Amino acid sequence: MKAEKMRSFAAGLMIAASLCGAVYYLGSDETTTATENKTVTSKMSEDEMISLLASKGFVVHTEEEWNKQLAAEKEAEKKPNEEKVVYRTVLTVTLGMTSIDVGKALEKAHIIKSAKEFFNEVEKRGVSTKLRPGSYDLESGMTEDQIIKTIFK
């Protein structure tokens, strides 16, 4: 190769690398999705991120929920000689049951403390219509969050 061709080739590589760097550093942080020859740009909402992580097997806690869990663990460590009674039950959810019925059954089986608080939490999360029929193994050591994720879709 002659020196002139070599310089031209090197200049082309420099220009290509510069363009790639500019696009990388100056490009948008938003995700883009091609839909029917249209490009839609959007940022994921908090709920979408949580549901995506949950579908991948991750558990997402708010800082408040995390602190409550840590405090409960510390309390449990302070009382090592106390025996914990763990209640277990198989809850069968049938068609036509509501989250109120589920809460009452769980309270009666000593899995949760209050059916009303359970119902309020289900309503707050907006999952009361996603009750799945089936049989579920539950125990009193489970958190309210774990119970809701187990029974509701």
C-alpha positions in Angstrom: 0.0 0.0 0.0 1.1 3.5 -0.7 1.4 6.1 2.0 -1.5 8.2 0.5 -3.9 5.2 0.6 -2.8 4.4 4.2 -3.5 8.0 5.3 -6.9 8.0 3.7 -7.8 4.7 5.4 -6.6 6.0 8.8 -8.6 9.2 8.3 -11.7 7.1 7.6 -11.2 5.1 10.8 -10.8 8.3 12.8 -14.0 9.8 11.4 -15.9 6.6 12.1 -14.6 6.4 15.6 -15.4 10.1 16.3 -19.0 9.6 15.0 -19.5 6.5 17.2 -18.2 8.3 20.2 -20.4 11.4 19.6 -23.5 9.2 19.3 -22.6 7.3 22.4 -21.9 10.3 24.7 -24.4 12.7 23.3 -27.3 10.2 22.7 -30.5 10.0 24.7 -30.9 7.9 27.8 -34.4 7.0 26.9 -35.4 3.6 25.5 -36.9 3.4 22.1 -39.2 0.8 20.7 -40.1 0.4 17.0 -43.9 -0.2 16.7 -45.5 -0.4 13.2 -42.8 1.7 11.5 -43.1 4.3 14.3 -40.5 4.9 16.9 -41.9 5.5 20.4 -39.7 7.0 23.1 -40.5 6.5 26.7 -39.1 6.2 30.2 -40.2 3.3 32.4 -42.4 4.3 35.3 -41.6 3.1 38.8 -44.4 0.5 38.7 -43.2 -0.8 35.4 -39.6 -1.2 36.7 -40.9 -3.0 39.9 -43.1 -5.4 37.8 -40.2 -6.1 35.4 -37.8 -6.9 38.3 -40.5 -9.0 40.0 -41.0 -11.0 36.8 -37.3 -11.7 36.8 -37.4 -13.1 40.3 -36.2 -10.0 42.2 -37.9 -8.7 45.4 -38.2 -4.9 45.5 -38.7 -3.2 48.9 -39.1 0.4 49.8 -36.6 1.7 52.3 -39.4 1.7 54.9 -40.3 -1.9 54.3 -36.6 -2.9 54.4 -36.1 -1.0 57.8 -39.2 -2.8 59.2 -37.8 -6.1 58.2 -34.4 -5.4 59.7 -36.0 -4.2 62.9 -38.1 -7.4 63.1 -35.0 -9.5 62.6 -33.2 -7.6 65.4 -36.1 -8.1 67.8 -36.1 -11.8 66.9 -32.4 -12.0 67.7 -32.9 -10.4 71.1 -35.2 -13.2 72.2 -33.3 -16.4 71.3 -34.7 -18.5 74.1 -38.3 -17.8 73.2 -39.9 -20.4 71.0 -41.7 -19.1 68.0 -45.0 -20.8 67.1 -45.3 -21.1 63.4 -48.8 -21.8 62.1 -49.1 -23.5 58.7 -52.1 -23.9 56.5 -53.2 -24.8 53.0 -55.5 -22.1 51.8 -57.8 -23.1 48.9 -59.1 -20.1 46.9 -62.1 -20.9 44.8 -63.9 -19.0 42.2 -66.1 -16.3 43.7 -63.9 -15.7 46.7 -62.9 -12.1 47.5 -59.8 -10.7 49.2 -62.0 -10.2 52.3 -62.8 -13.9 52.4 -59.1 -14.7 52.0 -58.2 -12.3 54.8 -60.8 -13.8 57.2 -59.5 -17.3 56.4 -55.9 -16.3 57.0 -56.8 -14.6 60.3 -58.7 -17.6 61.4 -55.7 -19.8 60.6 -53.4 -17.4 62.6 -51.4 -16.6 59.5 -52.1 -12.8 59.7 -53.1 -10.6 62.6 -55.9 -8.7 61.0 -58.1 -9.5 58.0 -59.1 -5.8 57.7 -55.4 -4.7 57.5 -54.8 -7.4 54.9 -57.8 -6.3 52.8 -56.7 -2.7 53.1 -53.2 -3.6 51.9 -54.6 -5.6 49.0 -56.8 -2.7 48.0 -53.9 -0.2 48.3 -51.8 -2.3 45.9 -54.7 -2.6 43.5 -54.5 -6.4 43.2 -57.9 -7.4 44.6 -59.1 -8.3 41.1 -56.1 -10.5 40.5 -57.0 -13.2 43.0 -55.9 -16.6 41.6 -57.9 -19.8 42.4 -55.9 -22.6 43.7 -54.3 -24.1 46.8 -51.5 -22.3 48.6 -49.2 -23.4 51.4 -48.8 -20.5 53.8 -47.3 -20.0 57.2 -47.3 -17.3 59.9 -43.7 -16.5 59.4 -44.4 -15.1 55.9 -44.6 -11.3 55.5 -47.8 -9.7 54.2 -45.9 -8.9 51.0 -45.0 -12.6 50.4 -48.6 -13.7 51.1 -50.0 -11.2 48.6 -47.4 -12.1 45.9 -48.2 -15.8 46.4 -52.0 -15.6 46.2 -52.5 -12.6 43.9 -51.1 -12.5 40.3 
